[in-house]
Structures are given as structure tokens and as C-alpha cells.
Amino acid sequence: MDQTEIIRTVSDVMDALGVAVVAIGVLWGLFLFIKNLFTNTSGDAYKVFRIQIVRSLMLGLDILVAGDVIRTVAISPTLMSVGVLGAIVLIRCFLSWSLALEIDGRWPWQAPRKEQ
């Protein structure tokens, strides 16, 4: 097995891990949602479900970006592949920021809101 095949295998494993993190996170969130429907009287089961899904999406996106970086830098560092990687990273960064806004109610670079 040569170096390129090893790197391709590592990036494929990271892609699979990213997908698994998202899938397991959604399933775990669904489990918590159902559990909270029956045990929680405060009515925040949906909020907990959304937060769990967003967190698993953010972690999965980070792992997928890492796999893309490894693949692009180590296997095919052409101008075209770097440009495609840049576009993918920009889209995923925007998604991560949007998901952070969904959870926290503020952009990542804004100061946390003070509780009153």
C-alpha cells in the first residue's frame, strides 16, 4: 500500500466518521426528545432536540472538513482542487456560524448576552 492509498483511506475514514457523528447525534437527540416528552414537564423537549442536532451537525461538519483538507493537500494539491476546497470550507463555515446562531442566539464573534 503506497502513501497515496493510505492518505485516501484516512480521508475516507474521516468522511465516514463525520457522517456517523451526524447520524448518531440525530438518533441520540431523537432518543432524548422522546424521553423528555414523557419525563419533562417544562416543555423544552423540542429545544433540547434542536440543540443536540445542531451540535452533532457542527461536529460532523468539522470532521468532514478535516477529511477534505487531508485529501486535497496530500493527494491532489492542484489549483482547481484547492479552489473547490476553499468553496467547501466557506460553505461549511457559514453553516457552522448559522448553526451557532441557532443555538446561542448570537454570532460566534459577539459577546454572550447577560442574563437578567
NORURRA-V773287 format. One record per residue. N is the residue number from 1. RES is the residue in one small letter. PSI is psi in whole degrees, -180 to 180 (* if undefined). BURIAL is # if it has 16 or more other C-alpha atoms within 10 Angstrom, else .. Layout:
# NORURRA-V773287
n:res:psi:burial
N:RES:PSI:BURIAL
N:RES:PSI:BURIAL
This chain:
# NORURRA-V773287
n:res:psi:burial
1:m:122:.
2:d:175:.
3:q:-40:.
4:t:-41:.
5:e:-38:.
6:i:-46:.
7:i:-41:#
8:r:-40:#
9:t:-43:.
10:v:-44:.
11:s:-35:#
12:d:-39:#
13:v:-40:.
14:m:-38:#
15:d:-45:#
16:a:-39:.
17:l:-41:#
18:g:-44:#
19:v:-41:#
20:a:-41:.
21:v:-44:#
22:v:-47:#
23:a:-47:#
24:i:-38:.
25:g:-41:#
26:v:-43:#
27:l:-41:.
28:w:-42:#
29:g:-40:#
30:l:-42:#
31:f:-47:.
32:l:-37:#
33:f:-48:#
34:i:-43:.
35:k:-44:.
36:n:-28:#
37:l:-36:.
38:f:-23:.
39:t:-19:.
40:n:125:.
41:t:-5:.
42:s:-12:.
43:g:19:.
44:d:25:.
45:a:-40:#
46:y:-40:#
47:k:-44:.
48:v:-40:#
49:f:-47:#
50:r:-43:#
51:i:-42:#
52:q:-43:#
53:i:-44:#
54:v:-42:#
55:r:-42:#
56:s:-36:#
57:l:-44:#
58:m:-45:#
59:l:-43:#
60:g:-40:#
61:l:-41:#
62:d:-42:#
63:i:-40:#
64:l:-39:#
65:v:-42:#
66:a:-43:#
67:g:-40:#
68:d:-40:#
69:v:-46:#
70:i:-47:#
71:r:-45:#
72:t:-46:#
73:v:-40:.
74:a:-30:.
75:i:-53:.
76:s:74:.
77:p:55:.
78:t:164:.
79:l:-39:.
80:m:-47:.
81:s:-35:.
82:v:-38:#
83:g:-43:.
84:v:-43:.
85:l:-43:#
86:g:-42:.
87:a:-43:.
88:i:-44:.
89:v:-41:#
90:l:-44:.
91:i:-44:.
92:r:-34:#
93:c:-44:#
94:f:-43:.
95:l:-44:.
96:s:-43:#
97:w:-40:#
98:s:-40:#
99:l:-38:#
100:a:-39:#
101:l:-39:.
102:e:-41:.
103:i:-53:#
104:d:-18:.
105:g:16:.
106:r:159:.
107:w:154:.
108:p:-27:.
109:w:-4:.
110:q:151:.
111:a:148:.
112:p:148:.
113:r:143:.
114:k:134:.
115:e:138:.
116:q:*:.
